[in-house]
Amino acid sequence: MIRERSLSTVSGWLALPVLLVGFALAFWQFVLNVKAFDEDVSSPLGFLLWVLVMVFVVFLLVGLFVVNPNEARVATLFGRYSGSVKTDGLHWANPLYKKRKISLRIRNFESAQIKVNDLEGNPIEIAAIVVWRVVETAEALFEVDNYEHYVKVQTEAAVRNLAMHYPYDAYVEGHMSLRSNTTEIAEQLKTEVQARLNKAGVEVLEARINHLAYAQEIAAAMLQRQQAGAIIAARQRIVEGAVGMVEMALDLLSAREVVTLDNDRKAAMVSNLLVVLCGDRNTQPVVNTGTIYQ
């Protein structure tokens, strides 16, 4: 595996003045030789020499390059990796280096909506957002063919694999699900995506699910299932509250000695109170004009 290493460069602000002064001196000598050649006091060799010096200085100027913030330049010499430059500013290096620019900025990638079966076999639609950046320039350029395409493909593969290991919704308390345990699922997705992208020199900063839904063919049936579960949970809470209120009412009646009820009358009272408290419609009161036994 090709590992990133730093490329030694010369400060461009030091090399640029030296090369410009060298070019100016060579041009001045070239002009002097032209005048001397016209006066037949100079040979053509001096004229040709300073031309070659100017061409050589121009060739050295090609070695100047700029590195912008959050960018890097990867240098190769005749197909061999020579090093990377991440320090921003003006640099000078061997003009024969082929320098490729690569961005180190943070990027977002939103995967396409994928249809996959969850752990229970239900078809669902899922998509994710991954925040990533390049940290190893040599691996990103030389270990994979196209690191941006590699990030997309491996992210979608990780999302598909994650969705197959968890149900969309957990109907058993304590079990993880894609809908309920968003924080844990996002952390596991980040870990899995990072494991797949290590070879490409990419660091995953964040990964989370941004779209999760049942497939259209079962969406209506699953909605009814969720509604039924919600109704059952609500009824259970209502019954628990109603039983507590009935118990409190009987205790207060006994403690304050408002009325003395036998077991039959207590059962009737409990039945009436539960109907009133648990019913989903308004109750119709019945006025008893006799005694509680008639």
C-alpha positions as CSV (number, residue, x, y, z in Angstrom):
1,M,0.0,0.0,0.0
2,I,1.3,3.5,-0.9
3,R,1.5,5.7,2.1
4,E,1.5,9.4,2.1
5,R,4.8,11.2,2.7
6,S,5.8,14.9,2.7
7,L,7.6,16.4,-0.3
8,S,10.5,18.7,0.4
9,T,10.0,22.0,-1.4
10,V,11.7,25.4,-1.5
11,S,9.7,28.5,-0.6
12,G,8.4,30.1,-3.8
13,W,9.0,33.6,-2.4
14,L,12.7,32.7,-2.2
15,A,13.0,30.9,-5.5
16,L,11.0,33.5,-7.5
17,P,13.3,36.5,-7.0
18,V,16.4,34.4,-7.6
19,L,15.0,33.1,-10.9
20,L,13.8,36.5,-12.0
21,V,17.2,38.1,-11.3
22,G,18.9,35.2,-13.1
23,F,16.6,35.7,-16.1
24,A,17.3,39.4,-16.1
25,L,21.0,38.9,-16.0
26,A,20.9,36.3,-18.8
27,F,18.7,38.7,-20.9
28,W,21.1,41.6,-20.3
29,Q,24.1,39.4,-21.4
30,F,22.1,38.3,-24.4
31,V,21.5,41.9,-25.4
32,L,25.2,42.7,-24.9
33,N,26.2,39.7,-27.1
34,V,23.8,40.8,-29.8
35,K,25.4,44.3,-29.9
36,A,28.9,42.7,-29.9
37,F,27.9,40.3,-32.6
38,D,26.6,43.2,-34.8
39,E,30.0,44.9,-34.3
40,D,31.8,41.6,-35.2
41,V,33.6,41.5,-31.8
42,S,31.7,38.5,-30.4
43,S,31.4,34.9,-31.5
44,P,28.0,33.2,-32.0
45,L,28.8,30.8,-29.1
46,G,28.3,33.5,-26.5
47,F,25.0,34.5,-28.1
48,L,23.8,30.9,-28.1
49,L,24.9,30.3,-24.5
50,W,22.8,33.1,-23.0
51,V,19.8,32.0,-25.0
52,L,20.1,28.5,-23.5
53,V,20.5,30.1,-20.0
54,M,17.2,32.1,-20.5
55,V,15.4,28.9,-21.6
56,F,16.8,27.1,-18.6
57,V,15.6,29.8,-16.2
58,V,12.1,29.7,-17.8
59,F,12.1,25.9,-17.4
60,L,13.0,26.4,-13.7
61,L,10.1,28.8,-13.3
62,V,7.7,26.0,-14.2
63,G,8.6,24.5,-10.9
64,L,6.6,27.2,-9.1
65,F,3.2,26.1,-7.9
66,V,0.5,27.4,-5.4
67,V,-1.2,25.3,-2.8
68,N,-4.5,26.8,-1.6
69,P,-5.9,26.3,1.9
70,N,-7.5,22.8,2.4
71,E,-5.9,21.6,-0.8
72,A,-2.8,19.4,-1.5
73,R,-0.6,18.7,-4.4
74,V,0.6,15.2,-5.1
75,A,3.9,15.0,-7.0
76,T,5.0,12.1,-9.3
77,L,8.2,11.8,-11.2
78,F,8.0,9.5,-14.3
79,G,5.2,7.5,-12.8
80,R,6.7,7.2,-9.3
81,Y,5.1,8.8,-6.3
82,S,7.4,11.4,-4.8
83,G,5.4,13.0,-2.0
84,S,2.6,15.4,-1.2
85,V,2.5,19.1,-0.2
86,K,-0.3,20.2,2.1
87,T,1.2,23.5,3.4
88,D,-0.6,26.4,1.7
89,G,1.4,29.1,-0.1
90,L,3.9,29.4,-3.0
91,H,6.3,26.6,-3.4
92,W,9.0,25.5,-5.8
93,A,10.0,21.9,-6.6
94,N,11.6,20.0,-9.4
95,P,9.9,21.2,-12.7
96,L,9.8,17.6,-13.9
97,Y,7.3,16.7,-11.2
98,K,3.8,16.1,-12.3
99,K,1.7,17.8,-9.7
100,R,-2.0,16.7,-9.2
101,K,-4.3,18.8,-7.1
102,I,-6.6,17.2,-4.6
103,S,-9.1,18.8,-2.3
104,L,-9.0,18.3,1.5
105,R,-12.2,20.1,2.1
106,I,-15.2,18.5,4.0
107,R,-17.8,17.2,1.6
108,N,-21.3,15.9,1.8
109,F,-22.7,12.9,0.0
110,E,-26.4,11.9,-0.1
111,S,-27.0,8.4,-1.2
112,A,-29.9,7.5,-3.5
113,Q,-33.0,5.9,-1.9
114,I,-32.4,2.2,-1.8
115,K,-35.1,-0.5,-1.6
116,V,-34.0,-3.3,0.7
117,N,-35.6,-5.9,3.0
118,D,-35.1,-5.3,6.7
119,L,-34.4,-8.0,9.3
120,E,-38.1,-9.0,9.3
121,G,-38.2,-9.2,5.5
122,N,-40.3,-6.0,5.1
123,P,-39.3,-4.0,2.0
124,I,-38.2,-0.5,3.0
125,E,-36.7,2.6,1.4
126,I,-33.6,4.0,3.0
127,A,-31.0,6.7,2.2
128,A,-28.1,8.2,4.2
129,I,-25.9,11.3,4.3
130,V,-22.2,10.9,4.8
131,V,-19.8,13.8,5.7
132,W,-16.3,13.0,4.7
133,R,-12.9,14.3,3.6
134,V,-9.6,13.1,2.2
135,V,-6.8,12.7,4.8
136,E,-4.4,10.4,2.9
137,T,-3.7,11.9,-0.5
138,A,-1.6,9.1,-1.8
139,E,-4.1,6.4,-1.0
140,A,-7.0,8.4,-2.4
141,L,-5.2,8.9,-5.8
142,F,-3.3,5.6,-6.2
143,E,-5.1,2.9,-4.2
144,V,-8.5,3.3,-5.8
145,D,-9.5,4.2,-9.4
146,N,-11.8,7.1,-8.5
147,Y,-12.1,7.9,-4.8
148,E,-15.3,10.0,-5.1
149,H,-17.1,7.2,-6.9
150,Y,-15.6,4.7,-4.4
151,V,-17.2,6.7,-1.5
152,K,-20.6,6.6,-3.2
153,V,-20.6,2.9,-3.9
154,Q,-19.2,1.8,-0.5
155,T,-21.6,4.1,1.3
156,E,-24.6,2.6,-0.5
157,A,-23.3,-0.9,0.2
158,A,-22.9,-0.1,3.9
159,V,-26.4,1.3,4.1
160,R,-27.9,-1.8,2.5
161,N,-26.0,-4.1,4.8
162,L,-27.0,-2.1,7.9
163,A,-30.7,-2.1,6.9
164,M,-30.7,-5.9,6.6
165,H,-29.5,-6.4,10.2
166,Y,-32.2,-4.4,11.9
167,P,-36.0,-4.2,11.7
168,Y,-37.7,-1.0,10.7
169,D,-39.6,-0.9,14.0
170,A,-39.1,-3.0,17.1
171,Y,-42.3,-4.4,18.6
172,V,-40.3,-6.0,21.5
173,E,-39.1,-3.8,24.2
174,G,-35.3,-3.6,24.4
175,H,-34.7,-4.5,20.7
176,M,-32.9,-2.0,18.4
177,S,-34.7,-0.7,15.3
178,L,-33.9,1.7,12.5
179,R,-36.7,4.1,13.4
180,S,-36.3,4.2,17.2
181,N,-32.6,4.0,17.8
182,T,-31.4,6.7,15.5
183,T,-28.3,7.7,17.5
184,E,-27.0,4.1,17.8
185,I,-27.8,3.3,14.2
186,A,-26.0,6.4,13.0
187,E,-22.9,5.6,15.0
188,Q,-22.8,2.0,13.6
189,L,-23.3,3.3,10.1
190,K,-20.4,5.7,10.5
191,T,-18.2,2.8,11.8
192,E,-19.1,0.5,8.9
193,V,-18.6,3.2,6.3
194,Q,-15.3,4.2,7.8
195,A,-14.1,0.6,7.7
196,R,-14.9,0.4,4.0
197,L,-13.2,3.7,3.1
198,N,-9.9,3.3,5.0
199,K,-8.3,1.9,1.8
200,A,-9.1,5.1,0.0
201,G,-7.6,7.5,2.6
202,V,-11.0,9.0,3.5
203,E,-12.1,10.0,7.0
204,V,-15.8,9.8,7.8
205,L,-16.9,12.7,10.0
206,E,-20.6,11.9,10.3
207,A,-23.1,9.4,8.8
208,R,-26.8,9.4,9.5
209,I,-30.0,8.1,7.9
210,N,-32.0,10.9,6.3
211,H,-34.8,8.9,4.7
212,L,-36.6,5.9,6.1
213,A,-40.0,4.6,5.0
214,Y,-41.8,1.4,4.2
215,A,-42.0,0.6,0.5
216,Q,-45.2,1.7,-1.2
217,E,-46.6,-1.9,-1.6
218,I,-46.8,-2.4,2.2
219,A,-46.9,1.2,3.4
220,A,-50.7,1.2,4.0
221,A,-50.7,-2.1,5.8
222,M,-47.8,-1.1,8.1
223,L,-49.5,2.2,8.8
224,Q,-52.6,0.3,10.1
225,R,-50.3,-1.8,12.2
226,Q,-48.6,1.2,13.7
227,Q,-52.0,2.8,14.4
228,A,-53.3,-0.3,16.0
229,G,-50.2,-0.5,18.2
230,A,-50.7,3.2,19.2
231,I,-54.3,2.6,20.0
232,I,-53.5,-0.5,22.2
233,A,-50.8,1.5,24.0
234,A,-53.1,4.4,24.6
235,R,-55.9,2.1,25.9
236,Q,-53.5,0.4,28.2
237,R,-52.5,3.8,29.7
238,I,-56.2,4.8,30.0
239,V,-57.1,1.5,31.8
240,E,-54.1,1.9,34.2
241,G,-55.2,5.4,35.0
242,A,-58.8,4.4,35.4
243,V,-58.0,1.6,37.8
244,G,-56.0,4.0,39.9
245,M,-58.8,6.5,40.0
246,V,-61.4,3.9,41.0
247,E,-59.1,2.6,43.7
248,M,-58.5,6.1,45.0
249,A,-62.3,6.8,44.9
250,L,-63.1,3.7,47.0
251,D,-60.4,4.5,49.5
252,L,-61.6,8.1,50.0
253,L,-65.2,7.0,50.4
254,S,-64.2,4.5,53.0
255,A,-61.8,6.8,54.8
256,R,-64.3,9.7,55.0
257,E,-67.2,7.3,55.8
258,V,-69.4,8.9,53.2
259,V,-71.1,5.6,52.4
260,T,-70.7,2.0,53.3
261,L,-70.8,-0.3,50.3
262,D,-70.9,-4.1,50.3
263,N,-69.0,-6.1,47.8
264,D,-71.8,-6.2,45.2
265,R,-72.2,-2.5,45.3
266,K,-68.5,-1.9,45.1
267,A,-68.4,-4.2,42.0
268,A,-71.3,-2.2,40.5
269,M,-69.6,1.1,41.3
270,V,-66.3,-0.1,39.9
271,S,-68.0,-1.2,36.7
272,N,-69.8,2.1,36.3
273,L,-66.6,4.1,36.9
274,L,-64.6,2.1,34.4
275,V,-67.2,2.5,31.8
276,V,-67.2,6.3,32.4
277,L,-63.4,6.6,32.5
278,C,-62.5,4.2,29.7
279,G,-65.3,4.9,27.3
280,D,-64.5,6.9,24.1
281,R,-67.9,8.6,24.1
282,N,-69.6,10.9,26.4
283,T,-71.6,9.1,29.1
284,Q,-75.4,9.5,29.8
285,P,-76.0,9.9,33.5
286,V,-78.9,8.1,35.1
287,V,-80.5,9.6,38.1
288,N,-81.6,7.1,40.8
289,T,-84.6,8.5,42.7
290,G,-84.8,5.6,45.1
291,T,-82.2,4.0,47.3
292,I,-79.0,2.4,46.2
293,Y,-80.7,-1.0,46.4
294,Q,-83.8,-0.1,44.3
